[in-house]
Amino acid sequence: MRNNTTKIIFLLVLAIICILFYGFYDIKGGFDYAFPRRMIKIVAMVITGIAISYSTVVFQTITHNRILTPSVMGLDSMYEVVQTLIYFFAGSMSIWVLNQYLNFGAAISAMVIFAIILYRFLFRTNKYPIYLLLLIGMILGTLLGSFVTFLQVLIDPVEYLSLQSQLFASFTNVKAELLYIAAGILLIAFIYGYTIMSKLDVMSLGREHAMNLGINYDRMVMNILILSSVLIATSTALVGPITFLGLIVANLSYQFLVTYKHSMLILGASLISIIALVGGQFLVEHILELRTTLSVIINFVGGIYFIYLLLKESRSA
């Protein structure tokens, strides 16, 4: 426990260093202009990193699989569907695009409703195993992705170029007004998550052991699935989809902090996520000079890491 506390302090210091470097490095002349905008990006990255880390760790707890993430349920694809439908039917100059609150609310609402309907109809006690739910989620994600591609072929080329900026994760155009809403949602989710933290530790033992220890397992699984969906929907609607970030930070947290306590695992994954996002954005802006985006780098590294985890699992099996 003391060793893990030292590791958490190390991650915290490293995260603070990354934030300070990104916030103050190479500000020439226009401090009053540049610094507040950098702080908006930093807050957006912190909120996104914590939301993705939290949702991924609790999701992997109930699925008992460290390769699966909430994105496998098709939530990222649902975000792309919402944005594509808005641009296809209303256009880039419609109120649904220009009004950030409407766009943010529409994306979150659609993703959460999609997840709730999926879980309510497919997740039944002793009827559908959770792996069937995950398999159907993957199929739906592929189906929604194909639907998005079909609409993008038909859409006006000018509208398509504008749409592309919505479908890739970006921290350069985050609206400060949306950060308050996202932070409020994250706070409510964390308050609830704090009350069930000990139950998560028990649920990691498996269904039978958790039920024997007095946990209403099926209800908790449903609540955690919805909680995970809300957090992923919030982060995706705020900055765009980042598919492999949760996979990377959650597994690094498992390996770095060898513990069953979710309070430590979630905190560790959140700090690693902040380091990856803030440090990665610093690399993109000051080293690579915006020649690429952070989401491209994360998805490239995450794809390689995903293949490594698959090979590792197959060898252990």
C-alpha positions as CSV (number, residue, x, y, z in Angstrom):
1,M,0.0,0.0,0.0
2,R,2.8,2.4,0.9
3,N,4.6,1.5,-2.3
4,N,1.5,2.3,-4.3
5,T,1.1,5.6,-2.5
6,T,4.6,6.5,-3.6
7,K,3.8,5.6,-7.2
8,I,0.7,7.7,-7.1
9,I,2.7,10.7,-5.8
10,F,5.2,10.2,-8.6
11,L,2.4,10.2,-11.2
12,L,0.9,13.3,-9.6
13,V,4.2,15.2,-9.7
14,L,4.7,14.1,-13.4
15,A,1.2,15.2,-14.3
16,I,1.8,18.6,-12.6
17,I,5.1,19.0,-14.5
18,C,3.3,18.3,-17.8
19,I,0.6,20.8,-17.0
20,L,3.1,23.5,-16.1
21,F,5.2,22.9,-19.2
22,Y,2.2,23.0,-21.4
23,G,0.7,26.1,-19.7
24,F,3.8,28.3,-19.6
25,Y,6.2,27.0,-22.3
26,D,7.0,29.5,-25.1
27,I,4.5,32.2,-24.3
28,K,5.9,35.2,-26.1
29,G,4.3,38.6,-25.6
30,G,0.6,37.7,-25.5
31,F,0.4,36.0,-22.1
32,D,-3.0,37.5,-21.3
33,Y,-4.3,36.0,-24.6
34,A,-2.5,32.7,-24.8
35,F,-2.5,31.5,-21.1
36,P,-6.3,31.5,-20.6
37,R,-6.8,29.5,-23.8
38,R,-4.1,27.0,-22.8
39,M,-5.9,26.6,-19.5
40,I,-9.2,25.8,-21.2
41,K,-7.4,23.1,-23.2
42,I,-5.8,21.7,-20.0
43,V,-9.1,21.6,-18.2
44,A,-10.7,19.8,-21.2
45,M,-7.8,17.3,-21.2
46,V,-8.1,16.7,-17.5
47,I,-11.9,16.2,-17.6
48,T,-11.6,13.9,-20.7
49,G,-8.8,11.9,-19.2
50,I,-10.6,11.3,-15.9
51,A,-13.9,10.4,-17.5
52,I,-12.3,7.9,-20.0
53,S,-10.1,6.3,-17.3
54,Y,-13.0,6.0,-14.7
55,S,-15.4,4.5,-17.2
56,T,-12.9,2.1,-18.7
57,V,-11.7,0.7,-15.3
58,V,-15.2,0.1,-14.0
59,F,-16.3,-1.3,-17.3
60,Q,-13.5,-3.8,-17.3
61,T,-14.3,-4.8,-13.7
62,I,-17.8,-5.9,-14.6
63,T,-16.7,-7.6,-17.8
64,H,-13.6,-9.2,-16.2
65,N,-11.7,-8.5,-19.3
66,R,-8.8,-6.0,-19.6
67,I,-9.0,-5.7,-23.4
68,L,-12.6,-4.5,-23.6
69,T,-13.6,-0.8,-23.4
70,P,-16.9,1.1,-23.5
71,S,-16.2,2.1,-27.0
72,V,-16.7,-1.5,-28.0
73,M,-20.5,-0.9,-27.3
74,G,-20.7,1.4,-30.3
75,L,-20.9,4.7,-28.4
76,D,-18.2,6.3,-30.5
77,S,-20.0,5.3,-33.6
78,M,-23.3,6.7,-32.2
79,Y,-21.5,10.1,-31.8
80,E,-20.5,10.0,-35.4
81,V,-24.0,9.1,-36.5
82,V,-25.5,12.1,-34.6
83,Q,-23.0,14.5,-36.1
84,T,-23.3,13.1,-39.6
85,L,-27.1,13.3,-39.5
86,I,-27.0,16.9,-38.3
87,Y,-24.7,17.9,-41.1
88,F,-26.6,15.8,-43.7
89,F,-30.1,17.1,-42.9
90,A,-29.5,20.6,-41.4
91,G,-26.1,21.7,-42.7
92,S,-23.0,23.2,-41.1
93,M,-24.8,26.6,-40.6
94,S,-27.7,25.2,-38.7
95,I,-28.4,26.0,-35.1
96,W,-27.6,22.4,-34.2
97,V,-24.0,23.1,-35.2
98,L,-23.6,26.7,-34.4
99,N,-25.1,26.4,-30.9
100,Q,-22.6,24.4,-28.9
101,Y,-25.1,23.6,-26.1
102,L,-27.6,22.1,-28.5
103,N,-24.9,20.0,-30.3
104,F,-23.4,18.9,-26.9
105,G,-26.8,18.0,-25.5
106,A,-27.9,16.2,-28.6
107,A,-24.7,14.1,-28.7
108,I,-24.8,13.1,-25.1
109,S,-28.6,12.4,-25.1
110,A,-28.4,10.2,-28.2
111,M,-25.4,8.2,-26.9
112,V,-26.9,7.7,-23.4
113,I,-30.3,6.8,-24.8
114,F,-28.7,4.4,-27.2
115,A,-26.8,2.7,-24.4
116,I,-29.8,2.5,-22.1
117,I,-32.0,1.0,-24.8
118,L,-29.3,-1.5,-25.7
119,Y,-28.8,-2.6,-22.1
120,R,-32.5,-2.6,-21.2
121,F,-33.5,-4.9,-24.1
122,L,-30.4,-7.1,-24.2
123,F,-29.3,-7.3,-20.6
124,R,-31.6,-9.6,-18.6
125,T,-30.8,-11.6,-15.5
126,N,-29.7,-15.1,-16.3
127,K,-30.9,-14.7,-19.9
128,Y,-28.1,-12.9,-21.8
129,P,-24.5,-13.3,-20.7
130,I,-22.6,-10.0,-20.8
131,Y,-20.3,-11.2,-23.5
132,L,-23.3,-11.6,-25.8
133,L,-24.1,-7.9,-25.0
134,L,-20.6,-6.9,-25.9
135,L,-20.6,-8.9,-29.2
136,I,-23.9,-7.3,-30.2
137,G,-22.4,-3.9,-29.3
138,M,-19.5,-4.5,-31.6
139,I,-21.8,-5.5,-34.4
140,L,-23.9,-2.4,-33.9
141,G,-20.8,-0.3,-33.8
142,T,-19.8,-1.7,-37.2
143,L,-23.3,-1.2,-38.6
144,L,-23.4,2.4,-37.4
145,G,-20.0,3.0,-38.9
146,S,-21.1,1.7,-42.3
147,F,-24.2,3.9,-42.1
148,V,-22.1,7.0,-41.4
149,T,-19.8,6.1,-44.3
150,F,-22.9,5.8,-46.6
151,L,-24.2,9.3,-45.5
152,Q,-20.8,10.8,-45.9
153,V,-20.6,9.6,-49.5
154,L,-23.9,11.5,-50.3
155,I,-23.2,14.6,-48.3
156,D,-22.0,17.9,-49.9
157,P,-18.2,18.0,-50.2
158,V,-18.0,21.3,-48.4
159,E,-20.3,20.0,-45.6
160,Y,-18.1,16.9,-45.5
161,L,-14.9,18.9,-44.8
162,S,-16.7,20.7,-42.0
163,L,-18.0,17.5,-40.6
164,Q,-14.5,15.9,-40.4
165,S,-13.4,18.4,-37.8
166,Q,-16.2,17.1,-35.5
167,L,-15.3,13.4,-36.0
168,F,-11.7,13.6,-34.7
169,A,-10.7,14.4,-31.2
170,S,-9.5,18.0,-30.9
171,F,-8.5,20.1,-27.9
172,T,-8.0,23.3,-30.0
173,N,-11.6,24.4,-30.3
174,V,-13.1,23.4,-26.9
175,K,-15.7,25.9,-25.7
176,A,-15.2,27.1,-22.2
177,E,-19.0,27.1,-21.6
178,L,-19.2,23.3,-22.2
179,L,-16.5,22.6,-19.6
180,Y,-18.8,23.6,-16.8
181,I,-21.5,21.2,-18.0
182,A,-19.0,18.4,-18.4
183,A,-17.4,19.1,-15.0
184,G,-20.8,19.0,-13.4
185,I,-21.6,15.6,-15.0
186,L,-18.2,14.3,-13.9
187,L,-18.8,15.5,-10.4
188,I,-22.2,13.8,-10.1
189,A,-20.8,10.6,-11.5
190,F,-17.8,10.7,-9.1
191,I,-20.1,11.3,-6.1
192,Y,-22.1,8.1,-7.0
193,G,-18.9,6.3,-7.9
194,Y,-17.5,7.1,-4.4
195,T,-20.5,5.4,-2.8
196,I,-20.0,2.1,-4.7
197,M,-16.1,2.0,-4.6
198,S,-16.0,-0.8,-2.0
199,K,-18.7,-2.8,-4.0
200,L,-16.5,-2.5,-7.1
201,D,-13.6,-4.2,-5.1
202,V,-16.0,-7.0,-4.3
203,M,-17.4,-7.3,-7.8
204,S,-13.9,-7.9,-9.2
205,L,-14.0,-11.3,-7.4
206,G,-16.7,-12.5,-9.8
207,R,-20.5,-12.9,-9.9
208,E,-20.8,-15.8,-7.4
209,H,-18.5,-14.4,-4.8
210,A,-20.0,-10.9,-5.0
211,M,-23.6,-12.3,-4.6
212,N,-22.5,-14.4,-1.6
213,L,-21.1,-11.3,0.0
214,G,-24.4,-9.5,-0.3
215,I,-24.0,-7.5,-3.6
216,N,-27.0,-7.2,-5.9
217,Y,-24.8,-8.1,-8.8
218,D,-27.1,-7.6,-11.7
219,R,-28.4,-4.2,-10.6
220,M,-24.9,-3.0,-9.9
221,V,-23.8,-4.2,-13.4
222,M,-26.7,-2.2,-15.0
223,N,-25.8,0.9,-12.9
224,I,-22.1,0.7,-13.8
225,L,-22.9,0.2,-17.5
226,I,-25.0,3.4,-17.5
227,L,-22.5,5.3,-15.5
228,S,-19.7,4.3,-17.9
229,S,-21.9,5.3,-20.8
230,V,-22.6,8.7,-19.4
231,L,-18.9,9.4,-18.8
232,I,-17.8,8.2,-22.3
233,A,-20.6,10.2,-23.9
234,T,-19.6,13.3,-22.0
235,S,-15.9,13.1,-23.0
236,T,-16.7,12.2,-26.6
237,A,-19.2,15.0,-27.0
238,L,-16.7,17.4,-25.5
239,V,-13.6,16.7,-27.6
240,G,-14.5,13.9,-30.0
241,P,-13.8,10.1,-29.9
242,I,-10.4,8.8,-28.6
243,T,-10.8,5.1,-29.1
244,F,-7.7,3.5,-27.5
245,L,-6.9,5.9,-24.7
246,G,-9.0,4.0,-22.1
247,L,-7.4,0.7,-23.1
248,I,-3.9,2.1,-22.7
249,V,-4.2,4.0,-19.4
250,A,-6.3,1.3,-17.7
251,N,-3.8,-1.5,-18.4
252,L,-0.8,0.6,-17.5
253,S,-2.5,1.3,-14.2
254,Y,-3.0,-2.4,-13.6
255,Q,0.6,-3.1,-14.3
256,F,2.0,-0.1,-12.5
257,L,-0.2,-0.4,-9.4
258,V,-0.5,-4.1,-8.5
259,T,-3.7,-3.8,-6.4
260,Y,-7.3,-4.7,-6.4
261,K,-8.5,-1.4,-4.9
262,H,-10.4,0.6,-7.4
263,S,-9.7,3.9,-5.6
264,M,-6.0,3.4,-6.4
265,L,-6.5,2.0,-9.9
266,I,-8.9,4.7,-11.0
267,L,-6.7,7.5,-9.6
268,G,-3.6,5.9,-11.2
269,A,-5.3,5.6,-14.6
270,S,-6.6,9.1,-14.4
271,L,-3.1,10.5,-13.7
272,I,-1.6,8.4,-16.5
273,S,-4.4,9.7,-18.8
274,I,-3.6,13.3,-17.9
275,I,0.1,12.8,-18.5
276,A,-0.6,11.2,-21.9
277,L,-3.1,13.9,-23.0
278,V,-1.2,17.0,-21.8
279,G,2.2,15.6,-22.6
280,G,1.0,14.4,-26.0
281,Q,-0.6,17.7,-26.9
282,F,2.6,19.5,-25.9
283,L,4.5,17.2,-28.3
284,V,1.9,17.8,-31.1
285,E,2.0,21.6,-30.8
286,H,5.6,22.3,-30.0
287,I,7.6,19.4,-31.4
288,L,5.5,18.2,-34.4
289,E,4.2,21.7,-35.0
290,L,0.6,20.6,-35.5
291,R,1.4,18.3,-38.4
292,T,-0.8,15.7,-36.9
293,T,-3.4,15.4,-34.1
294,L,-3.2,13.8,-30.7
295,S,-5.9,11.3,-31.4
296,V,-4.0,9.9,-34.4
297,I,-0.9,9.3,-32.2
298,I,-3.0,7.8,-29.4
299,N,-4.9,5.5,-31.7
300,F,-1.6,4.4,-33.4
301,V,0.1,3.6,-30.1
302,G,-3.1,2.1,-28.8
303,G,-3.6,-0.1,-31.8
304,I,-0.1,-1.6,-31.3
305,Y,-0.7,-2.0,-27.6
306,F,-4.0,-3.7,-28.3
307,I,-2.3,-6.2,-30.6
308,Y,0.3,-6.8,-27.8
309,L,-2.4,-7.5,-25.3
310,L,-4.2,-9.9,-27.6
311,L,-1.0,-11.8,-28.1
312,K,-0.3,-11.8,-24.4
313,E,-3.8,-13.1,-23.7
314,S,-3.6,-15.8,-26.3
315,R,-0.2,-17.0,-24.9
316,S,-1.5,-17.2,-21.3
317,A,-4.6,-19.1,-22.5
